[in-house]
Amino acid sequence: MGMPSLASLHLYPVKSMYRLSPPSAAVQPWGLAGDRRWMLVGPDGTALTQRDEPSIGRFRPAPSADGTSLTLTGPDGAVHTLAVPASAAGAPEAVVSVFGTSFSAVETGKETSAWLAERLPAKLGEIRLVHLDRPATSRPIDPEYAAPGETVSMADGFPLLLTTTGSLDELNARIAADHPDDPVKGAPLPMERFRPNLVVSGTAAWAEDGWRRIRVGGLEFRVVKPCGRCVVTTTDQESGERRGPEPLRALGRHHRLGRKLVFGQNLVPVRATGAEVLGTLSVGDGVEVLEEVPAPLPDHR
């Protein structure tokens, strides 16, 4: 098997909304440039995601080239454009949270809230769209996995998520074998279900579980933690509908770490300088394993 390479790149301007898949992307200490700098929150400031409402994934975000505005296209085709708010310009701030971690973000206007409310279920309550305008300082990474001063965007916990095509092929083979008489339940799942940032090809199945430090192109990353999986992986990213128990059932049977169902690895960029842009990744970049991990690996059955 030759050297692994970067097969695709994905970023999600608004947490839980539809993806962008550019051929290259700048890397910042807190993630890919433009990745998860926006999110929806409910009345108490808690993040609203596809865990709460799967149809959020059908909204398509498009940041402007100059970074001054964001355009949202709803599932009904309606379009809403708003200026990027900034606290320095007097935009109001709010305390918001992701998985119990609270931090400050900038609120957008009532017009955006009203537009979203027209297209999302009333059960979600008052919806606000917020923006993380100070990613360098707002939200520290869990100190168990990071050095002081390392921060993350509005992603669940870490700056980047890596998956491999080899592991998806193996998982899909397991799903098919678990449902030999049901071609619908046994159908292969696309990588989009797992909402990765970096997809690597050219590895053996589950190879990423043994990585501790890698280089992609010219940039180094620490591989800090397997990614525990939830109901979002059962959601069709095109239709916004739940599609049954897979892949969670198969992960539970064939690839778990303790009680967690895991697929993919969380990454933290190695920050050699204080620069806000560490470099650029491009599809086709080589992936080199610099250090492997001796710790217990997920249970492969």
Disulfide bonds with the S-S distance in Angstrom:
none
